[in-house]
Amino acid sequence: MARAETAGASDSERLSIGRIFFRHKDPIRGHARLIAQPTYEKLLAAEPILRRCIPVIIILFLVVIAISRGSHLYEARIDRENQARETMGLVAALLSRTLTDAEAGLPDARYATALQNMLDDALPEGALDDGRRIFITDPTGRIIADAPRSSSEAGRDFNDIVDGAQPMVIFGDRAGVMTVTLEDGTAALATVRHLEGRSGYLAVVAPLSEVFLGWRSEVSVNVTAFVGITAILLVILYGYFAQSARAQQADRIYLETYDRFDTALRRGRCGLWDWDLARGRLFWSKSMFELVAMPPRDALLGFGEVNALVHPEDGDLMDLVEALYEANETTVDRMFRMRKAGGGYVWLRVRVELVDADTSEPHLIGIAVDVTEQMKLAEHSRTADLRLHDAIETISEAFVLWDAENRLVMCNSKYQQLHGVPDAVLTVGTPYSEVVGAGNQPIVRSQVPGDGGPEAGARSFEAQLNDGRWLQINERRTKDGGFVSVGTDITTIKRHEEKLIDGERRLMATIADLRLSRQKLEQQARENVELAQKYAEEKDRAEDASRAKSEFLANISHELRTPLNAIIGFSEIMQSGLFGPLGSPKYREYCQDIHQSGNFLLNVINDVLDMARIEAGRLALDFEPLQLNEIIDEAARVMGPEADGRKVAIATDLEPELRLPADRRAVKQMVLNLLSNAVKFTPEGGRVHVRARRIGGAVTITIEDNGVGIPRDALKKLGRPFEQVQNQFTKSHKGSGLGLAITRSLAQLHGGAMRIRSQEGKGTIVSVRLPLTPHDVEPRPTGASAGAALRLGASAEPSR
């Protein structure tokens, strides 16, 4: 809407509208605040801290209460026990003094009865509280009086009633109050006082269960109160977390709803507007900020800030409001341009509705849709029409378009030229018959077979013009019922067509010759298929034989290990003389030979078993991060005694902190096999050097010796199962010939390789390369194919 549309508005009307904008100065209220500023925003920020602190505070509170009450009850128990000890001492002292003073006046006849009566009269008030019992014994320790009276205790020995009373009886009041055990096994406090005259001593006994009876009641009350407080706090804590969970769920629902709403607006290239007319403030959704390439913000926008973005040629937002009030309408649908933050303009179609018009806070609420693409499309359509006319005019074909009533819509100059149509006839709306009648008629007109296609009304035909040129005319129906005709000059094609017919005749003869050759090739192909089938059958038999061999070796190795373990074990027993001397020293030599031979045979069987597992594909590797330096050092220590016995020095040169993912047992076995070979074939005074380096994406372990070396023609044998190199030095060293084969196989299962270099008389260098990353490990072959792979690897890269 242009500014001129509102030029008739009076100044008084503008003033009244201005009053609507700036009449209120109180804090922001209305629809926008509900979205822009949640009332509990600060609480949400602090809630995670509160959720973590409240359980900790409650637990600390309960712990403090438990510690304080426990300390109080423990002190009360100690006070109760001390009080009971003091009371017992006072009672014993008082009764012993009273009985000592009155004992001389008691008659000899019925002395026990008189003493019992005197004890009953002498008991102070509260002397029998807390379950206390008082005993008076004769010099031999037999009870002659007690309180409270008990006929079953009279005449019994005090030591039978109280276990451990002997120290108190000996030391008397100097022993004080002691903890003893009664005859029923219960603990009690007891004290003894010696009496003068015809009596022995006075004893006061109080069971601890009676002493602490009141204290236990206090403990029960405290425990009950603590459990109650704990239950109440847990219920409160549960209620808090339940309410907090509900609040979080409500917040999550709100955020999900808002996100979906904003996503829908963003996908639809729309933006939400909420315009508070009374205060001149606007709320935009995040999608609206994206439309104008502005960073989103929660704060409301001022009217002047938004109005400054409107293109000057499209009016301003004040005109929109004035037009709304002048027309007495509640909806607005208007298009205008707004400036983007990065430069350029975006076309927006704003559709808003006036709400709360009768209140003091009217709002314009609606959406703004990005219609930049539609505007560009309209502009492109106009440009496309011009380009279409130019394109039709510049094409080399004759083009003409007819409407549904067979009247001319448009044609190009090529059509006019080929058909010789005058300019006066080529006006829009001229009937088809008049245009065709005014032009030149073709000499030959033939339908092109098969070019009609499934389209209704589509056809193609060839026509020869008067000047001898040929045209292929293709006609297609348009959606509005008309049709378009395109004529292509095919004169050159027609001339080549005759030549192609002649070439086709010669080609048919050649095809006949090729057919005979193809029959011969098919016969050869059938013969090749038969040979391939026979080869596959023979290959399956070979793989089955290899698998059977591997399984047989694995089974026979298991069967041989059981008797060998017995032979080795019994030879060790005989060497140690566990059940007595053997007699002749020759027997000890024979036992040693049996033990060494058994161990050698067991190692051979273990190698055979390992090789059989590898070839059968049953050796599973357990990859884990390994410290390679530790494994090499451990292998060097294992081979140390043998090397010392042969006077061979082992030196290591390892790169620090070498780590790689591999199977610990397999890596250790590879290092031990190579070290064993190096030490075994190195003469006295020789040297074995072990190196480990990180090279590229792998770790290389190199073991070098200055031993006898290997002949060049024997290198091809090494690395194959049961292959050995024989010379004047190695003839005395027996073995299975599987060490290098197992080492090579384990390296290949890790995705690595083994390489050996040697010169006879100078020494041997064996290198094992293992990848640093698991993805470098190649898939492990299984079954018979594993054995084939190992055999192929042994022949491709010879090893020791």
Protein Blocks (a to p, Z undefined) as FASTA:
>chain_A
ZZklmmmpcfklmmmmmmmmmmpccdcedjklmmmmcfklmmmmmmmmmmmmmmmmmmmm
mmmmmmmmmmmmmmmmmmmmmmmmmmmmmmmmmmmmmmmmmmmmpcfbhklmmmmmmmmm
mpcghklgghiacddddfkopafbdcdddfklgopafklmpghilmmmmnmmmnopaddd
dfkopacdddddddehjbfbdcddddfklmmmmmmmmmmmmmmmmmmmmmmmmmmmmmmm
mmmmmmmmmmmmmmmmmmmmmmmmmmnopacddddfknopacddfklmmmnopacdfbdc
dfklmmmmpcfklopfklmmmmmmmnopabdcdddddddfkgpjdddddddddehklbmb
dcdddddddfklmmmmmmmmmmmmmmmmmmmmmpmbdcddddfkopafbdcfklmmmnop
afklmcghiafklmmmmmccdfbdcddehklombehiacdddddfkopacdddddddfko
pacdddddfklmmmmmmmmmmmmmmmmmmmmmmmmmmmmmmmmmmmmmmmmmmmmmmmmm
mmmmmmmmmmmmmmmmmmmmmmmmmmmmmmmmmmnomnocebiaklmmmmmmmmmmmmmm
mmmmmmmmmmmmmmnopaccddddddfklmmmmmmmmmmmmmmmnopacdddddehiacd
ddfklmmmmmmmmmmmmmmmpcehiacddddddehjbdcdddddfbebpafklmmmgopa
hiacddfklmmpgcehlmmmmmmmmmmmnopacdddddehiaccddddddfbfklpccdd
ehjllmmmmmmmmmmmgcZZ
